[in-house]
């Protein structure tokens, strides 16, 4: 039977996020929750100072409204998602994955709150943020373990055991995988529309992967997230009327990682989320090279700022990075569909 629930989730996620902008953005302006631009950032970004931040609240609203209404619709129409609730493992995995996103989003919210209220541009200290992120990640993995996650997927190999022998190494790797990707998404949020556009494409990849493998809950969440990202882009495209802040970027970071685990194929995020990795590695390379040589590889990192300083427009960067994400996402989807 054709499942129209993902289309419903996309539309509701888009609509709820877009409409929320008419209320959330003026509210943030009244509270004077404006973005403070980093002194070491591109000088031309100074004109963005004061633009409302913490717009990730809009994405969260879109996600929650879409997921709740989609679940209600599934039960009314006796859709596939209704019957998946009988599968405790699959249900607990997508709910836990949404919980991971919320947990990371809350850390980002606290970080943003400190920045805009305390007027401390760096927000939480690196140690505080790292501890909180690792704690949320560890709790999430424990939920997966105790709810019955026993295998993970490797392209062209299939599912391999992660509960005994060499497979146990999966868990510490997974901990830093979650931590790393969440922060990589956070780094990607640096110019208008970039993180939301890239993440929309990644979520579309997981809509296809989850739909093909019949993970109906993950399919719904991915669709809701894609719609929410689309609705947010309407406000965040250049020139941005609102920034998602760490509230949004960490929410989305936890979400895309959670989706990859919810479908039992976290390794595919390496392909679909290739831009996140490029952004993160550009920073790591720059720091390591500078410490050793006192010289820079890139004009500025994360790498999207390098292209800005090469006179690329923000729109061009978003377009090129989105195309790269599309290619990576296609490579992630193909082995699932073909094998």
C-alpha positions as CSV (number, residue, x, y, z in Angstrom):
1,X,0.0,0.0,0.0
2,X,1.3,3.5,-0.9
3,X,2.4,5.4,2.2
4,X,1.5,9.1,1.9
5,X,2.6,9.8,5.5
6,X,6.1,11.1,4.6
7,X,4.5,13.7,2.2
8,X,2.2,14.8,4.9
9,X,5.1,15.1,7.4
10,X,7.1,17.2,4.9
11,X,4.2,19.6,4.2
12,X,3.3,20.0,7.9
13,X,7.0,20.4,8.9
14,X,7.4,23.1,6.2
15,X,4.2,24.9,7.0
16,X,4.6,24.8,10.8
17,X,8.2,26.1,10.7
18,X,7.4,28.8,8.1
19,X,4.4,30.1,9.9
20,X,6.2,30.0,13.3
21,X,8.6,32.6,11.9
22,X,5.9,35.2,11.9
23,X,5.7,34.9,15.7
24,X,9.1,33.6,16.8
25,X,11.2,36.2,14.9
26,X,9.4,39.3,16.3
27,X,9.5,37.7,19.8
28,X,13.3,37.2,19.5
29,X,13.6,40.8,18.4
30,X,11.6,42.1,21.4
31,X,13.9,40.1,23.7
32,X,16.9,41.6,21.8
33,X,18.2,38.1,21.2
34,X,20.5,39.3,18.4
35,X,23.6,37.5,17.0
36,X,27.0,38.9,18.1
37,X,29.5,38.5,15.3
38,X,32.9,37.0,16.2
39,X,35.7,39.5,16.0
40,X,37.9,37.0,14.2
41,X,35.1,36.3,11.6
42,X,34.8,37.9,8.2
43,X,34.6,41.7,8.5
44,X,31.7,41.8,6.1
45,X,29.6,39.7,8.5
46,X,29.5,42.7,10.9
47,X,26.4,43.9,9.1
48,X,24.6,40.8,10.3
49,X,25.1,41.8,14.0
50,X,21.8,42.1,15.7
51,X,20.0,39.6,13.4
52,X,17.8,37.4,15.7
53,X,19.4,34.1,16.6
54,X,18.0,31.0,18.4
55,X,15.8,30.5,15.3
56,X,16.3,26.8,15.8
57,X,13.2,27.1,18.0
58,X,11.3,27.4,14.8
59,X,12.7,24.1,13.5
60,X,11.9,22.4,16.8
61,X,8.3,23.7,16.5
62,X,8.0,22.3,13.0
63,X,9.4,19.0,14.0
64,X,7.1,18.5,17.0
65,X,3.9,19.6,15.2
66,X,4.7,17.4,12.2
67,X,5.6,14.3,14.2
68,X,2.6,14.6,16.5
69,X,0.1,15.2,13.6
70,X,1.7,12.4,11.6
71,X,1.3,9.9,14.4
72,X,-2.3,10.9,14.9
73,X,-2.9,10.5,11.1
74,X,-1.2,7.1,11.1
75,X,-3.6,5.8,13.8
76,X,-6.7,7.3,12.2
77,X,-5.8,5.8,8.8
78,X,-4.2,2.6,10.1
79,X,-1.0,3.5,8.3
80,X,2.2,1.6,8.4
81,X,3.5,3.6,11.3
82,X,0.6,2.5,13.5
83,X,1.7,-1.1,13.1
84,X,5.4,-0.4,13.6
85,X,4.5,0.6,17.2
86,X,4.2,-3.1,17.8
87,X,7.9,-3.4,17.0
88,X,9.5,-2.2,20.3
89,X,13.0,-2.1,18.9
90,X,12.3,0.0,15.9
91,X,9.9,2.3,17.8
92,X,12.4,2.9,20.7
93,X,15.2,3.6,18.2
94,X,13.4,6.4,16.3
95,X,12.0,7.9,19.5
96,X,15.5,7.8,21.1
97,X,16.9,9.4,18.0
98,X,14.5,12.3,18.3
99,X,15.4,12.5,22.0
100,X,19.1,12.7,21.0
101,X,18.2,15.7,18.7
102,X,16.3,17.4,21.5
103,X,19.1,16.8,24.0
104,X,21.7,18.3,21.7
105,X,19.3,21.1,20.9
106,X,18.9,21.9,24.6
107,X,22.7,22.1,25.0
108,X,22.7,24.5,22.0
109,X,19.9,26.5,23.6
110,X,21.8,27.0,26.8
111,X,24.9,28.0,24.7
112,X,22.9,30.5,22.8
113,X,21.2,31.8,25.9
114,X,24.5,32.5,27.5
115,X,25.7,34.3,24.4
116,X,22.7,36.6,24.0
117,X,21.8,37.2,27.6
118,X,25.2,37.1,29.3
119,X,26.7,38.8,26.2
120,X,29.5,36.2,26.2
121,X,30.1,35.4,22.6
122,X,31.7,32.0,23.2
123,X,28.7,30.7,25.3
124,X,29.5,27.5,27.2
125,X,33.1,26.7,27.7
126,X,34.6,24.0,25.4
127,X,34.8,21.6,28.4
128,X,31.2,22.2,29.5
129,X,29.9,21.7,26.0
130,X,32.0,18.6,25.4
131,X,30.9,17.0,28.7
132,X,27.2,17.7,28.0
133,X,27.4,16.3,24.5
134,X,29.2,13.2,25.4
135,X,26.8,12.6,28.3
136,X,23.8,12.9,26.0
137,X,25.5,10.7,23.4
138,X,26.3,8.0,26.0
139,X,22.7,8.0,27.3
140,X,21.4,7.6,23.8
141,X,23.7,4.7,23.0
142,X,22.7,3.0,26.2
143,X,19.1,3.3,25.2
144,X,19.9,1.7,21.8
145,X,21.9,-1.1,23.5
146,X,19.2,-2.0,26.1
147,X,16.4,-1.7,23.5
148,X,17.9,-4.4,21.4
149,X,20.3,-2.9,18.9
150,X,22.6,-5.8,17.9
151,X,24.0,-5.1,14.4
152,X,25.2,-2.3,12.2
153,X,25.3,-2.0,8.5
154,X,28.4,-1.9,6.3
155,X,28.0,-1.3,2.6
156,X,28.6,-4.4,0.4
157,X,29.0,-6.5,3.5
158,X,25.7,-6.3,5.2
159,X,24.8,-6.3,8.9
160,X,27.6,-7.2,11.4
161,X,27.2,-8.0,15.1
162,X,28.1,-5.3,17.6
163,X,27.5,-7.2,20.8
164,X,30.5,-9.5,21.0
165,X,34.1,-9.9,19.9
166,X,35.6,-7.2,17.7
167,X,32.1,-5.8,17.1
168,X,32.2,-4.2,20.6
169,X,34.5,-1.5,19.3
170,X,31.4,-0.1,17.6
171,X,30.2,1.5,20.8
172,X,33.2,3.8,21.7
173,X,33.5,4.7,18.0
174,X,29.8,5.5,17.9
175,X,30.2,7.8,20.9
176,X,32.7,9.9,19.2
177,X,30.9,9.6,15.9
178,X,27.8,11.2,17.4
179,X,29.9,13.9,19.2
180,X,31.9,14.6,16.0
181,X,29.0,14.9,13.6
182,X,26.9,17.0,15.9
183,X,29.8,19.5,16.1
184,X,30.5,19.3,12.4
185,X,26.9,20.4,11.7
186,X,27.4,23.2,14.1
187,X,30.5,24.3,12.2
188,X,28.5,24.2,8.9
189,X,26.2,26.8,10.2
190,X,28.2,29.9,9.3
191,X,26.5,31.6,6.3
192,X,22.9,32.3,5.4
193,X,21.0,29.1,4.4
194,X,24.0,26.7,4.4
195,X,23.3,24.3,7.3
196,X,19.6,24.2,6.6
197,X,20.1,23.6,2.9
198,X,22.7,20.9,3.3
199,X,20.7,19.2,6.1
200,X,17.5,19.2,4.0
201,X,19.3,17.2,1.4
202,X,20.7,14.8,4.0
203,X,17.2,14.3,5.4
204,X,15.9,13.5,2.0
205,X,18.5,10.8,1.6
206,X,17.3,9.3,4.9
207,X,13.7,9.5,3.7
208,X,14.6,7.3,0.8
209,X,16.8,4.9,2.9
210,X,14.2,4.6,5.7
211,X,11.3,4.2,3.2
212,X,13.2,1.5,1.2
213,X,14.1,-0.5,4.3
214,X,10.6,0.0,5.8
215,X,11.7,2.0,8.9
216,X,8.4,3.9,9.0
217,X,9.1,5.9,12.2
218,X,12.5,7.1,11.0
219,X,11.0,7.8,7.6
220,X,8.4,10.1,9.2
221,X,11.0,11.9,11.3
222,X,13.3,12.4,8.3
223,X,10.4,13.8,6.3
224,X,9.4,16.1,9.2
225,X,13.0,17.4,9.4
226,X,13.3,17.9,5.7
227,X,10.1,20.0,5.8
228,X,11.2,21.9,8.8
229,X,14.5,22.8,7.1
230,X,12.7,23.9,4.0
231,X,10.4,26.1,6.1
232,X,13.4,27.6,7.9
233,X,15.2,28.3,4.6
234,X,12.4,30.7,3.7
235,X,13.6,32.9,6.6
236,X,17.2,32.0,6.6
237,X,18.2,32.3,2.9
238,X,20.4,35.3,2.1
239,X,19.9,37.9,3.4
240,X,18.9,36.0,6.6
241,X,16.1,37.4,8.7
242,X,17.0,34.9,11.5
243,X,19.8,32.6,12.4
244,X,19.3,29.1,13.8
245,X,22.0,29.5,16.3
246,X,23.5,26.6,18.2
247,X,19.9,25.8,19.2
248,X,19.2,24.8,15.6
249,X,22.5,23.5,14.4
250,X,23.0,21.1,17.3
251,X,19.4,20.0,17.1
252,X,19.9,19.2,13.4
253,X,23.3,17.6,14.2
254,X,21.7,15.3,16.7
255,X,18.9,14.6,14.4
256,X,20.9,13.5,11.3
257,X,23.1,11.3,13.5
258,X,20.0,9.9,15.2
259,X,18.4,9.1,11.8
260,X,21.5,7.2,10.7
261,X,21.3,5.0,13.8
262,X,17.5,4.7,13.6
263,X,17.8,2.9,10.3
264,X,20.8,0.9,11.5
265,X,23.2,2.4,9.0
266,X,25.2,5.2,10.7
267,X,28.1,4.6,8.3
268,X,26.1,6.1,5.4
269,X,26.2,9.5,7.1
270,X,29.8,9.7,6.1
271,X,28.7,9.9,2.5
272,X,25.5,11.9,2.9
273,X,27.1,14.2,5.4
274,X,30.3,14.7,3.4
275,X,30.0,18.5,3.7
276,X,29.9,18.3,7.5
277,X,33.1,16.3,7.4
278,X,34.8,18.7,5.1
279,X,33.9,21.6,7.3
280,X,35.2,19.9,10.4
281,X,38.4,18.6,8.9
282,X,39.2,22.0,7.4
283,X,39.3,23.4,11.0
284,X,41.3,20.5,12.3
285,X,43.8,20.8,9.4
286,X,44.1,24.5,9.8
287,X,44.8,24.3,13.6
288,X,47.3,21.5,13.3
289,X,49.2,23.1,10.4
290,X,49.3,26.5,12.1
291,X,50.6,25.1,15.3
292,X,53.4,23.4,13.5
293,X,54.3,26.0,10.9
294,X,52.6,29.3,12.0
295,X,51.1,29.4,8.5
296,X,47.6,28.7,7.2
297,X,46.4,26.3,4.6
298,X,43.1,28.1,4.2
299,X,42.4,31.9,4.3
300,X,39.8,31.2,7.1
301,X,38.0,28.2,8.5
302,X,35.5,26.6,8.5
303,X,36.1,26.2,4.8
304,X,33.0,28.1,3.7
305,X,34.7,31.2,5.0
306,X,37.7,30.4,2.8
307,X,35.5,30.5,-0.2
308,X,33.9,33.8,1.0
309,X,37.4,35.3,1.2
310,X,37.9,34.0,-2.4
311,X,35.0,36.3,-3.3
312,X,32.4,33.6,-3.7
313,X,28.9,34.9,-2.8
314,X,27.0,33.2,0.0
315,X,24.4,32.0,-2.6
316,X,27.2,30.4,-4.7
317,X,28.7,28.6,-1.6
318,X,25.3,27.3,-0.6
319,X,24.6,26.0,-4.1
320,X,28.0,24.3,-4.6
321,X,27.9,22.8,-1.1
322,X,24.4,21.6,-1.7
323,X,25.4,19.9,-5.0
324,X,28.3,18.1,-3.2
325,X,25.8,17.0,-0.5
326,X,23.4,15.7,-3.2
327,X,26.2,13.7,-4.8
328,X,27.3,12.3,-1.4
329,X,23.7,11.5,-0.5
330,X,23.1,9.7,-3.8
331,X,26.2,7.6,-3.1
332,X,24.7,6.8,0.3
333,X,21.3,5.8,-1.1
334,X,22.5,3.6,-4.0
335,X,24.0,0.7,-2.1
336,X,20.8,0.4,0.0
337,X,18.6,0.4,-3.1
338,X,20.7,-1.8,-5.3
339,X,22.0,-4.4,-2.8
